[in-house]
Amino acid sequence: MRRDEFVENVLVALDTLRDRKARSALTILGIVIGVTSVIAVASIIDGLNGIIKERVARLGSNSLFVTRIPAGQGAGRLPAKVRLRKYLEDGDEKFIEDSCPGVSYATIFGQRINFGEQVDEIRYGDNRVQRFFLRGTQPNYARALPLFAIAQGRFISQYDEEHARNVIVIGRSIADSLFPHADPIGKQVRLNGRLYEVIGLFEPDQGLFSNFGVDQFACIPMSNFRKSFPEIKERFIAVAAREDVPMDAVHDQVEEALRRKRHVPHMGEDDFEISSPDFLSALWNQLTGALVLLTGIISSIGLLVGGIGVMNIMLISVTERTSEIGIRKAMGARKSDIRVQFLMEAITLSCIGGIIGILCGALIAFAVRTAIPDVPAAVSPLWVVLGVGISVGVGLFFGYYPANRAANLDPIVCLRYE
């Protein structure tokens, strides 16, 4: 098709659609809904995927985590044999370091969550904080989890750990509540009535979707934590792999070492869990899988309805313009010319719906990003191209039958049609 023929067909298509505004608008509504849902959801999920990837990287790309129960699950929902597993023990991290040549270092930590009946308190003067996470950590903890980077001061040292010193590193939210107009470093705070020196302040981190993050954490030496909270038996181990050793090999080494130390029978199941930060990505993919499926169904229904509408309006157009088709054929128009003309009308109709859908999807993504800054939803060029491609595909698929029917009409019958 020559350029002038293409332009002429497009102009004819636009004139035809302009003459039937209401019918055309109703026809493209389904396409608009389908494309809008695809663009909006894809933009939001792309933005969230970026957040998850950045979070995984900050959790430690070369780290493994050893836990008693599966990561991300509460003990109450697990089988009894999992809930009753024996706890990881202090010293397991040292055994892993000594037994696994692929391990750079391992660090153990404990945690106390202040959201139930147990309530801890950090107080400075008349200011106090109660809703926070308290962790007992070793010096290598901040190295294993880059998420806990230090903004001011320092992290817990080996000297602090060896002497169970009363020192504490706090998150930004805790610092802002206790020291709204002062530098927290070097200040003495009371943790459950006992004096602790603030030695460090973590980099700001509000957590995923402004939920609990490092801002709500306070860390003390593991030895001090063990002495202050002897009733807390749950332990977690972060294992950092050497850069020249594959993660799979390190995983196998850690698994074999812990099975020996915990006396797991040769054919018995592991009584511990080893996971990587990728578990967050896997969990996210499970959560978004259902959303993507639902969006696909809604989009497919919308595009199907829109495609049927395109076919219907084109069949009506063929009937209404039978005489015109006869005249064009009598003046020398070929079947291919008639077919292309009606196909162009169908594609133009669906493309208008696709463009409107892309704009609506981009508007929704912008509104989400404005209302929820933590979700950087943005329409990528890939999805714009995909939206246009979907629109053209709908026009071609559903417009071919009416166009082919118009091309095969007998010109004599067409000229007699009234």
N, C-alpha and C positions, 0 to 999 in steps of 0.2 A: 504494500500500500504506500503510495506516495504521500509526502508530507501534506500537500494541499488537500488530498482526499481525506486524510486523517482529520485535519482541522475542520473540513466541511462536515464530516460525519459527527464530530463532537458538537459542532454548532447546531446541527439538525437535532441531535439528541437533547441538547439543552433547551431548544425551542419547544420540543415535544413535551419535556418535563415541565416547562414553564406554563404550558397551556393546561396542564393537569396537576396543579400545585397540591391540592388537598389529597388526591389519590397517591401522588408520589411521596408526600410526606408520611402518610400512613404506611406506605410500602417500606420505606427505609427505616422505620422505627425499630423493627426487629434487628436489623443490621447494626443500628446505633447501640442498642442494648448489648448485643453480643460483643462488639468491638470495645465498647466502654468497659465492660466487666473484665475483659482480657487485659487491656492496657492498665486499668487501675490496680487490679490485683497483682499483675506482674511487676508494676512499678513499686508497690509497697513491699512485696516479697524480696525484690532485688535489693531494696534499701535495707531491709532487715537482715538479709544474707550477709551484707557488708558488715553489719554490726556484729553478727555471730562470728564471722571469720576473724575480725579484729579482736574479739573477746577470747577466742581460742588461742590466738597468737600470744596474747598477754598472759594467758594461763600457763604458758610454757610449751613451746612446740616440741621440745625434746625431753619432755617429762612424762613420767607415768605416776599414777596414783594407786596406792594399795589401801583398800578399805575392807572392813569386815562384811558389809552388806553392799549390794549393787549401788553404784553412784546414782544420785538423783531419786532414790526411792526411800520411803519411810518404812521402818521396821514392821509397823502394824499390818502392812499389806503383803508381807512375805510369808512363805511357808515356815512352819515351826523349825525345821532343820536349819534354815538360814538364820532365823532370829536367835537361835540358841548356839550359834557358832561361838567359839572362844574368842576373846578380844585379842587384837594385836597388842604386843607388849613393848614396853620401853626396852630398847636394846635391839629390837628387830632391825632398825635402820642400820645399826653398826654391823650386824651380821650380813645384811645385804651388801654393804660397801665392801666387806672383807671377802665375800664369797663370789661376787659377780664382777669379772674383769671388765665388762662393758659399762659398768656404772661409774660415773664421775663422783657422785656423792648422793647420799640419801638423808632425809631429815624427817623426823617424826613430829607431829603436833596434835594437840587436843583442843577441844572446843566446848564452850559453855554458852548456850543460847538463852537470852533473857526475855522470852516471850510467854512463859507459862507461869507456874506457881513460883518458880525460883526467879528472884529479881536481884540482879547485881546493881550497884550504883557507883558511878564516878562523880565525885563532888569536888568543886573548887570554890571556896567561899560560900556564897548563897546560890551558886549555879550548880546544877546537877543533871546527869544524864542516866537514864535507866534502860532505854530501849537500844541495845547494842549487842554485838557479838564479841565475846572474849575468847582469845586463843592463846594457848601456850605454845611457843615456837622456839626453834633452835636457830643459831646464826645463819645457816644456809637456807632458811625458809624463803627469804626475800629473793635469793638467787634462783631458787626453784620455781617461784611464781612471780614473774616480772610485774604482774598486776599490782603487787604490793611494793611499788617503788617509793623511795623516800624523797620527799620534797624539801624537808628541813631536818637538821639534826642528823641522827644516825639510827641504824637498826641495832637489834640486840647483838652483843658481842659474845665471844667465847668466855671472856671473863665474867660477864653478866650471868651466863648459863652455869658456869662452874660454881659460882658463889650464890646462886639463887637470889640475885639482887632484886630489890624492889624498884624496877624500872619498867616503863611502859611506853609503847609507841601507839599513837592514836590516829584515827581517821579525821578527815576534814570536818564532817558534821559534828563530831564530838568536840573538836577544838573550837569550832564556831560557837557552840552552845556554852562551853566552859570559859572560853577566853575571847569574848566578842571584840575586845579592844586591846588585846595584849598578845605578846609573843609567847606561845605555850612552852617553848623549849626551856628546860631548866626549872620549870614550876613544879611544885609539890601538890599532887592531887590525892584524894582519898578514894581508894578502891575498896568498897565494903568496909570502910573505917580504917584501913591501913594506908599509910603514906607511901606513895610511889612517885618517883621522879619522871617527868615527861622528857624523854631523850630524843624523840623523833616524831615527825608528822608525815603521814602518807600523802602521795599525790592524790588529787581529787579524783574520785570515781563513784558516781551515783549508782552504778549497777545497771543491769539491763532494764530499759524502759523506766528509768528513775526508780527502780526498786532498790532493795538492799544491796549495797556494794561496799567497797573498801572504806568509804566515808563513815560507815557504821561499825567499823572494826577497831578493836583495841588488842594489842599483842603484848604479852609479858614473857619472860624466860620460861621455857618448858619446865625447868627444875622448880621454879617458883610456883608455876601452875600446879604441878604435881603435889607440892607441899600444901598449897592453899585449898585445893579441891581433890582430896584423895578419893572421894566417892565417885568421881568421873573416871570410868575405865575405858571408854571408847577412845581409840587412837587412829590416826591416819598417817600414812607415810607418802611423801613425795620423793620420787626417784628421778635423778637427772642422768641421762645417758651421755656417754662420751660422743663427741661429734663424728668420730670415724667409725662408729659401730651402729649398724642398722637397728631401728627401734624394735623390730620383730625379734632380733637376737637378744636384746636386752630384756624384753618381755619374757622370753623363755628362760633366761638366766635367773631372773627374779622369781619366777614361778617355781623353778626347780629348787632354789635356795629356801624359799618359804615352806615348800612341801616337806623338805628335810627337817627344818627347824620345828615345824608344827606336827611332825610325825604323821603325815597323811599317808594312808596305805597306798601301795603301788597302783592299784586299780581304783582307788577311791577318788571322789570328786574333790576339787579344791574347796577348802573351807575359808576362802578369802576371795576378794575380787581385785583384778588389776585392770585399770582403765587409763585411757589417755584423754587429753582435753577434747579429742574428737567426739567423745560421747555427747558433748553439748551440741555439736553439729548433727549427730545422729538423732538426738532427741528433737532438735528443731525440725529436721526433715520429716520425722514422724508427725509432728504437729501440723506442719504445712501441707503434708501430703493430702490430708482430707480436704483442706481448703482449696488446693489446686484442683482436686477432683470435682468438688462442688462447683467451682468457677467454670471448669471445663464443661460440665453438664449444662449450667445456665447459659454459657456462651453458645454452646452447640444448639440449644433450643432456640435462642434468639436468632442465630444465623440461619437456622432451618426455617423459622417463621419468616424471616426477612427474605430468604431465597425463594420460598414459595410465593411470597408477595411479588417479588420481581418477576417470576415466571407468569403469575396471574396477570399483572399489569401489561406485560409484553404480549401475552396472548390476546388480551383485549385490544391492545394497540394494533396488532396485526389485523384483527377483524375490522377495526374502525378505519384502517388505512388500506383496505384491500384495493380500492380503486386507485389510490396513489401508487401501489405496487404494480398494478397493471400498466399504468401510464409509464412508469419508469422502465419497465421491461419492454414496452412497445418502443421506447426511445433508445433501446440498446443496452440497458443495464443487465449485467450478467447475474447469475445466481449468487456468485461470491460477493458481488456488490451489495445485493439485498441482505445477504447473511451478515456481512460485516456491519452494515448500517444498524441492524437491529441488535447485533451483539454489542456495538458501541453504546447504544442506548441503555442496555442492561448493565454494562460495566460502569457507565457514567452514573447511573442510578445507585448502584451498590457502592461506588467509590465516594459519592457524596455522603452516604450513610457512614462509610468507614472514616472519612475525614472528620465528620461531626463526632463520631465515637472516639477517635483519637484525642480530639480537643476536650471532650467531656472527661475522658480518662486522665488526661494531663491536669485538668482542673481539679479532679478529685485528689490526685497525688499531691498537688500543690496545697490543697486544703488540709490534707492529712499532715504534711510536713509543717505547715503553719501552726496547726492546732497541737501537734505532738512533735516538738523539735527533735526528740530522740529517734524518730523514725524518718530517716533521710530518703523519703520516697521521691523518685525522679524517673521521668520517662526517658529511657535510653533510645538511641537511634535504631537499635535492633528491633525493639518492639514497635516503633513507628513503621519501619519497613514491613514487619510482620503484619501489622494492622492493615496496611495498604494491600499487601499480598493476599490477605484473607478476603478483603473486599473485592479485589479483582477476580479471585478464584470463585467467589459466590456468584458474581455477575456472569462469568464464563460458563459455569456449571448449569446454573438455572436459566440462563438466557439463551443457551444454544438451541434447545428444542423449539422455542417460539421463532428464533431467527431462522432455523432450518426449515420450519414450516412455512414461513414467509417466502423463503427462497424457492421453494418447490411449488408455489401456487401457479396455476395455469394462467398466463396473461389474458387469454380470451375470457375466461371465467371472471377474472378480476375486473376487466373493463365493463362486463355486464352487471357487476355487483352494485346494488344500490343501498 
